[in-house]
């Protein structure tokens, strides 16, 4: 919660308020989760984008998301710069991968770690308010943004809690991508509801799984 509060402070410093959108185009990591929760603490909406997107699909997803902030990794920057200019996505926050340098107009994500961890001002949020916008897989046409209210996540996670029958000493393992609904329902939100740890890999590896 203290980490999330620091991220919320960082977003607030960038002008993010209730109803704004924060676009997340980055690999699955704990910072992704912190940013999603921080966005919601401000009453804002997080919009994750498939990390396999590139070209026109990536450009359209970012533009149509209408984000006030875009969070990404340094190794994703070339894909973004190929199809978009700095004015297309608001403020840019970047996580450095393996010490890679950031562009001059970017804000380092790790700079949020030194911000105050006090609770942000309380924002009136209804359970039916939009929590996140997730892009569909695009199997039957171009991807479409689906509005996910807060109660959808919690109701689905409560159902998953009963379905999987987790116990207090369990650890939930997630290797699904965080731009996918399944990861949040079966792992992230379910772990919070049950009160157990969640271990996470960036992706699934058949050779390394066991």
C-alpha positions, 0 to 999 in steps of 0.5 A: 500500500505504501508503494501504491501511495508513492505511485499515486503521488507520482501520477498526481504530480503529472496531473492525473485526477478522477476520470483520467486514463493511464495507459500501461504498455509494459511487461508483466511485473509488480510495478504494473500492479502498483500502477494499476492500483495507484491509478484507481486510488485517484479515481482514474482508469488504467488501460493495459495494452498487449505487449505484442502490439506494434505498428498500426495496432499499437498506434490505434490502441494508444491513441484511442485510449486517450491517456494522460500518462503512458507507462512503458519499458525502455525496450518498448520505446522503439515500437512506440517511436516508430508510429507515434510522436510525443504529442500523441500519448501525454506524459511518458513514464518509463521503466529502465530495463537492464540500465537502459537510458531514457529519452530526454522527455521521459520520467523515470518510473523509479523516481516515484519510489522516493515520493511520500507514501501518505494516503492520497485524498479520498475520492468518491468511487462507486462500485459501478464506476469504470476501473479499467479498459481492456482491449479485446483479443481481436480474433473477430476484427480489430480490438475494442476497448471494454469498460470494466467496472470495479464490481466486475473484478471483485465479483469475478475474483470472489467466484474464483475464490470459491471455485479454486478452493484456496486455503490460507497457506496457499500461494497463487502463481500467475504467469498470464499477461497482466493485459489479460483479464484472467490474470487479475481475476484468478491471481491478483484480485483473488490473492487480495480477497483471500489474503494470500501471497501471489508469485508471478513470472513475466510469462509462461515457460514450458521448459522452466515451469516445474 
